[in-house]
Amino acid sequence: MAKKSQYGAKKAQKRMIREGRPAAVRETPVYERKEKVEYGKPFIVMEDADKNTFAYDGSAWVPYSMSMADCRVQCQVKVLPQKVNGKTRYEVRAPL
């Protein structure tokens, strides 16, 4: 007759304990994809120390209607490394 394993009883007890309690059901979170946004051509905007913004219209720098904080919320904004006359340059792409 074969020997009985002394450790087998412990495994069976653990299995019975595990099967006896109800399994915790986790709800998997539902992920929604964001709509893909298409952006237009980039244009240059400058911001001075007083947080005034200016856009280049082809011949001169004119005041721009949105502040940089508004631009960051609605548009793609990239800070350009060069400063011109103490003004920070940004490349802004507005959504179509």
Secondary structure, DSSP 8 states (H G I E B T S, - for coil): -----SSHHHHHHHHHHHHHS-----------------B---EEEEE-TT--EEEE-SSSEEE-SS-HHHHHHHSEEEEEEEEETTEEEEEEE-B-
